[in-house]
Amino acid sequence: MITDIINKDKQTNLSPDAVLKDLMEGNERFSSAKMHQRDYASQVEQTKGGQWPQAVVLGCIDSRVPLETIFDQGVGDIFSARVAGNFENTDILGSLEYSCKVAGSKLVMVLGHEACGAVKAACDDVELGNITHLLSNIKPAVKATETSGERNSSNSDFVAGVVENNVKLTMDRIREKSPILKEMEDNGEIKIVGGVYSISNGKVSLL
């Protein structure tokens, strides 16, 4: 039973590589049904005075991809930023900057997922209310993805390619649009990484 939390001293002494290793080991536990047992009540009590998460994960809102769960993390372990299609905008960038520069997180992970509905909608040029603007953030990945088949959601290989490119382009734009995070990465204070989660087997594959 895990009762301890990440405190300031633990967070300070973590390296970006160690944090990434911890998340991937947590995902291995999740995907193999060997998750840690946690005393959440104790963790809630211990974190009421502050938080020192080790990472921030930018993921999709998809209900099948609960970020803390798929990485087997406890209360206070990670920041979760979520938007359909896991892309960046000004508010997301501000949240990532807060996570790392202010709150001390050591890792930014952009996490796409298999068969993403937002990606499929972008592939199909869906237009519907505010969703139209949201999908415009994914369109660069659609344009960047080559295929010999149909360029729509009926082509599962095309969708998978767009999912990967969307993660990679989001990482590129984070570095381009956030001098704060770019400088922190250049200085070795943080890492910015990307991955894709499989809704079929629960595993995260790093890109």
DAMOJO-V376551 format. One record per backbone hydrogen bond with DSSP energy under -1.0 kcal/mol. CO is the residue of the C=O (numbers start at 0). NH is the residue of the N-H. E is the energy in kcal/mol with one decimal. If there is no record, write none. Layout:
BEGIN
co:nh:e
CO:NH:E
CO:NH:E
END
This chain:
BEGIN
co:nh:e
1:38:-3.0
6:10:-2.6
7:11:-2.6
8:12:-1.7
10:13:-1.2
14:18:-2.1
15:19:-2.4
16:20:-2.3
17:21:-2.0
18:22:-2.4
19:23:-2.4
20:24:-2.3
21:25:-2.2
22:26:-2.3
23:27:-1.9
24:28:-2.0
25:29:-2.4
26:30:-2.8
27:31:-1.2
28:33:-3.2
29:32:-1.4
36:1:-3.3
37:39:-1.2
38:42:-2.1
39:43:-2.8
40:44:-2.0
41:45:-2.4
42:46:-1.6
46:49:-1.3
53:105:-2.4
54:78:-2.9
55:108:-2.5
56:80:-2.8
57:110:-3.0
58:82:-1.9
61:64:-1.9
65:69:-2.5
66:70:-1.2
67:72:-2.8
68:71:-1.6
73:76:-1.7
76:53:-2.7
78:56:-2.4
80:58:-2.8
82:85:-2.9
88:92:-3.1
89:93:-2.3
90:94:-1.9
91:95:-2.5
92:96:-2.7
93:97:-2.4
94:98:-2.3
95:99:-2.0
96:100:-2.5
97:102:-2.8
98:104:-2.8
105:190:-1.2
106:55:-2.6
107:192:-3.0
108:57:-3.2
109:194:-2.3
111:196:-2.5
115:119:-2.4
116:120:-2.3
117:121:-2.1
118:122:-2.4
119:123:-1.5
120:125:-2.4
121:124:-1.1
127:130:-1.8
128:131:-1.1
129:133:-1.9
130:134:-2.7
133:136:-1.4
134:137:-1.6
134:138:-1.1
137:140:-1.1
137:141:-1.4
138:142:-2.6
139:143:-1.6
141:144:-1.0
151:154:-1.9
154:158:-2.3
155:159:-2.3
156:160:-2.1
157:161:-2.4
158:162:-2.4
159:163:-2.0
160:164:-2.6
161:165:-2.7
162:166:-1.6
163:167:-2.4
164:168:-3.0
165:169:-1.8
166:170:-2.2
167:171:-2.1
168:172:-2.4
169:173:-2.2
170:174:-1.9
171:175:-2.0
172:176:-3.1
173:177:-1.7
177:181:-2.5
178:182:-2.4
179:183:-2.0
180:184:-2.5
181:185:-2.7
182:186:-1.9
183:188:-2.3
183:189:-1.0
184:187:-1.5
190:107:-3.0
192:109:-2.7
193:206:-2.5
194:111:-2.6
195:204:-2.7
196:113:-3.0
197:201:-2.1
202:197:-2.6
204:195:-2.3
END
